[in-house]
Amino acid sequence: MTRSRTNRTYWAAGTAVVLAALFAAGATFATADGSEDRGGSSASGTPALYSPDAGFARDMAVHHQQAVEMSFIVRDRTQDEPVRGLAYDIANTQANQRGMLLGWLDLWGLPKVVADEPPMSWMETDSSAGHDGHGGQGGHEGHVTKPGALMPGMATKEELDRLGAAGGRDAEVLYLQLMTEHHKGGVAMAQGCAKQCRTPAERALAQGMVEAQQSEMKLMADMLKQRGAAPRP
């Protein structure tokens, strides 16, 4: 039953990936209007360096990478098939999505890392942010980055070390708690892109992430309950 629910969850994410791939060839021209605008479009119609499209691609690629890392860690720390199956699906889906996001940056001729760009600053973009859409870093719709973490929802090095040292039920519970927090941060980011990004394929992918990860959070709450635990407050 758990595996079946997990597969249905990832059908939504997989559909978003397929849609994004189908439209990727046209992504470069999705916002073409012949000039750079405050939403972050360059003269060629590709997303500008500090646009929500580019910022989301860079930040979500980093965010996804940690989810993949945590999933590989727990896979080797438990023999529980539902948790191992969930971890495999998360690692596979988010690795594929990460590759797509980085591929779009290559397609747009943009760097994967920008030294002076604070994490999540693209979510602050509005009409007052300046011609390149580069706003400052501040609050992000009520989602706070905990001390020692790079972005909302991400685990700290200490938490990753704890996960790597745990085993059995302890590893399962900690993974499910950390991944629930990770998904909360990821959903907030994806919702931001679904509202702000101008590339249709990227918006479709972001919306698919929202739906799949919200479904997974419900599944993980059930899995925690089965283990006598709950998501962390």
PyMOL commands that set and color helices and strands:
alter all, ss='L'
color gray80, all
select helices_A, chain A and resi 2-27+52-75+81-107+121-124+157-165+168-196+200-226
alter helices_A, ss='H'
color red, helices_A
deselect
rebuild
show_as cartoon
